[in-house]
Amino acid sequence: MKNRTAPNFGPQFPRERIDRSWPFGIKWTTSEEKNLIIKNDADVREDYLEEEGINNVLRRVLIGPEDGSESIIMRYFKVLPGGNTPFHNHDFEHVVKVEKGKGVVIKEDKEETVITEGQSLFIGKKEKHQFKNPFKSTFEFICIILNPEQKAHEK
């Protein structure tokens, strides 16, 4: 059997010398910058949301700008029984991962779909949507969005 060498994927640069943004906001940083953050969800402050159209919803910002994340924000929501988010949209697409319980997602055409633990959702740019919990136990999900502040700076 012949010895084979690994294919050449182009010049190799030390990580510290690369300073360019990659698709999806991934950026190589110097070793002096924060580039790995590990947090315990239980250590993150949980806020009761009191905004128009929101009822019985708690939110934690698990990873965000305070952690050095310039492009994306990871949030954890708890929708208490009888609770709901507003019927709203965003100027960007985002993803949702159901972590616990079950809830209902209401689409732009008002179609309601029950979603449960282990399911993931993609919500397109400007797609109106709402989450509600008509059930007896808490509905929990992770939502990852683009940082609205970053989007404003790009315009």
C-alpha positions in Angstrom: 0.0 0.0 0.0 1.4 3.4 -1.0 1.6 6.2 1.5 -0.6 9.1 0.6 -0.3 12.7 1.6 -3.2 14.9 2.6 -4.5 17.1 -0.2 -3.2 20.7 -0.2 -6.0 23.1 0.6 -4.0 26.2 -0.1 -1.7 28.3 2.0 -2.0 27.8 5.8 -2.0 31.0 7.8 -1.6 31.4 11.6 -4.9 32.1 13.2 -3.6 35.4 14.6 -2.9 36.8 11.1 -6.4 36.2 9.7 -8.8 39.1 10.2 -11.7 38.7 7.9 -15.4 38.1 8.3 -16.8 34.9 7.0 -20.4 34.1 5.9 -22.9 33.8 8.7 -20.9 36.2 10.9 -18.1 33.8 11.7 -14.9 35.7 12.3 -11.4 34.5 13.0 -9.9 36.5 15.8 -6.5 37.0 17.4 -5.7 34.9 20.4 -6.0 38.0 22.6 -9.7 38.4 21.8 -12.6 36.6 23.4 -13.6 33.8 21.0 -15.0 31.1 23.3 -17.6 31.8 25.9 -19.2 29.1 28.0 -22.1 30.0 30.3 -24.6 28.1 32.4 -28.2 28.9 31.5 -29.2 29.0 35.2 -26.7 31.9 35.8 -28.3 34.1 33.2 -30.9 36.6 34.4 -34.5 35.8 33.5 -36.8 38.7 32.6 -40.6 38.8 32.7 -41.5 40.5 29.4 -44.0 43.3 29.7 -44.4 44.6 26.2 -47.5 45.2 24.1 -48.9 41.9 22.8 -46.9 39.7 25.2 -48.6 37.7 28.0 -46.8 35.5 30.6 -43.5 35.1 28.8 -40.0 34.9 30.4 -36.8 35.5 28.4 -33.1 34.8 29.0 -30.4 36.2 26.6 -28.1 33.2 26.7 -25.5 34.6 24.3 -25.5 38.2 23.0 -23.5 41.4 22.5 -22.4 41.5 26.2 -20.6 38.2 25.5 -18.8 39.5 22.4 -21.3 38.1 19.9 -21.6 40.8 17.2 -23.8 39.1 14.7 -26.2 36.7 16.5 -28.2 36.5 19.7 -29.4 33.3 21.4 -32.4 33.7 23.5 -34.4 31.2 25.7 -38.1 31.7 26.1 -40.6 30.3 28.6 -44.2 30.7 27.6 -46.3 30.0 30.7 -49.7 28.3 30.4 -52.1 30.8 28.8 -49.2 33.0 27.6 -48.2 34.2 24.2 -45.7 36.3 22.2 -47.0 39.1 20.0 -48.0 38.5 16.4 -44.9 40.0 14.8 -42.2 39.8 12.2 -38.5 40.6 11.8 -36.4 42.0 9.0 -34.3 38.8 9.0 -34.8 35.1 9.1 -34.3 33.2 12.3 -34.5 29.7 13.8 -36.3 28.2 16.8 -35.7 24.9 18.7 -38.4 23.6 21.0 -36.7 22.5 24.2 -39.6 21.5 26.5 -43.3 21.0 26.4 -45.5 22.0 23.6 -47.0 25.1 22.2 -48.7 26.5 19.1 -47.1 28.6 16.3 -49.4 30.8 14.4 -48.3 31.5 10.8 -48.9 34.7 8.8 -52.1 33.2 7.2 -53.4 32.5 10.8 -52.8 28.7 10.4 -52.1 27.2 13.8 -49.7 24.3 14.3 -48.9 22.4 17.5 -45.1 22.2 18.0 -43.4 19.9 20.5 -40.1 19.2 22.1 -37.4 18.1 19.6 -38.8 20.1 16.7 -37.1 23.0 15.0 -38.5 25.9 13.0 -37.1 28.2 10.3 -39.0 31.5 10.1 -38.3 33.5 7.0 -37.6 37.2 6.7 -40.7 39.3 7.4 -42.8 36.2 8.0 -45.4 37.1 10.6 -45.7 34.6 13.4 -46.7 34.1 17.0 -46.2 31.5 19.7 -48.8 30.7 22.3 -49.3 28.2 25.1 -52.9 26.9 25.5 -51.6 23.9 27.5 -51.2 23.2 31.2 -47.4 23.1 31.3 -44.7 25.5 30.4 -43.6 25.8 26.7 -39.8 26.5 26.3 -37.8 27.2 23.2 -34.5 28.6 22.0 -34.6 31.4 19.4 -31.5 32.5 17.5 -31.8 35.8 15.7 -29.4 38.2 13.9 -28.4 41.1 16.1 -30.7 44.0 15.1 -28.0 46.5 16.1 -25.5 44.8 13.8 -28.1 45.0 10.9 -28.6 48.7 11.6 -24.8 49.4 11.3 -24.6 47.5 7.9 -27.2 49.8 6.2 
